[in-house]
Amino acid sequence: MGALSVVGIPAAITVILGAVAVAIALVATTITALEAHIDTIETQQATIGQKVHDIGAWWSPSNIAAMSDASVTDGDAPDWQIIE
């Protein structure tokens, strides 16, 4: 209601400009933090990608056929035993 008077208009403008300045500062801070977070993620993804590439050069593929006999109801003995 103070902005309705001639005396209150400059004060209202000052309050509005202050709120806009704070909002702009918060948006800028959020953007900066988000960019830093994305940069960190991109660095970690590049590291993981390089490690996966390096593993692919010497890691032999799994023998899926040997791992498929894990059933205990198919009538034959499994390929692994519990060590007690």
C-alpha positions in Angstrom: 0.0 0.0 0.0 3.0 2.3 0.5 3.7 2.3 -3.2 0.3 3.9 -3.9 1.6 7.2 -2.5 4.0 9.5 -4.2 6.5 9.2 -1.4 6.3 5.3 -1.4 7.0 4.9 -5.1 10.8 5.4 -4.9 11.0 3.1 -1.9 9.0 0.4 -3.7 11.2 0.7 -6.8 14.3 0.3 -4.6 12.8 -2.8 -3.0 11.9 -4.3 -6.4 15.4 -3.6 -7.8 17.0 -5.2 -4.7 14.9 -8.3 -5.2 15.7 -8.5 -8.9 19.4 -8.1 -8.1 19.2 -10.9 -5.5 17.4 -13.1 -8.0 19.9 -12.5 -10.7 22.8 -13.3 -8.3 21.1 -16.6 -7.3 20.5 -17.6 -10.9 24.2 -16.8 -11.7 25.4 -18.8 -8.7 23.2 -21.7 -9.7 24.5 -21.7 -13.3 28.1 -21.5 -12.1 27.6 -24.5 -9.7 25.8 -26.5 -12.5 28.6 -25.9 -14.9 31.2 -27.0 -12.4 29.1 -30.1 -11.6 28.8 -30.9 -15.4 32.6 -30.4 -15.8 33.3 -32.9 -13.0 30.9 -35.4 -14.5 32.5 -35.0 -18.0 35.9 -35.6 -16.5 34.8 -38.7 -14.7 33.1 -40.1 -17.8 36.2 -39.5 -19.9 38.3 -41.3 -17.2 35.8 -44.2 -17.1 35.7 -44.4 -20.9 39.5 -44.5 -21.1 39.6 -47.3 -18.5 37.0 -49.3 -20.3 39.0 -48.9 -23.5 42.2 -50.0 -21.7 40.5 -53.1 -20.3 39.2 -54.0 -23.7 42.7 -54.3 -25.0 43.7 -57.2 -22.7 40.6 -58.5 -20.9 39.4 -61.7 -22.4 35.6 -62.0 -23.0 33.6 -64.1 -20.5 32.7 -67.7 -21.4 29.0 -67.4 -21.0 28.4 -71.1 -22.0 30.3 -72.2 -18.9 28.3 -69.9 -16.7 25.0 -71.1 -17.9 25.0 -74.3 -15.9 23.8 -72.9 -12.5 20.6 -74.8 -12.3 20.2 -77.4 -9.6 17.1 -79.0 -11.1 18.4 -80.0 -14.5 19.7 -83.4 -13.3 23.5 -82.9 -13.7 26.0 -81.6 -11.2 26.8 -77.9 -11.2 30.3 -76.7 -12.2 30.9 -75.2 -8.8 30.8 -76.4 -5.3 30.5 -74.8 -1.9 33.8 -74.7 0.1 33.2 -75.4 3.7 
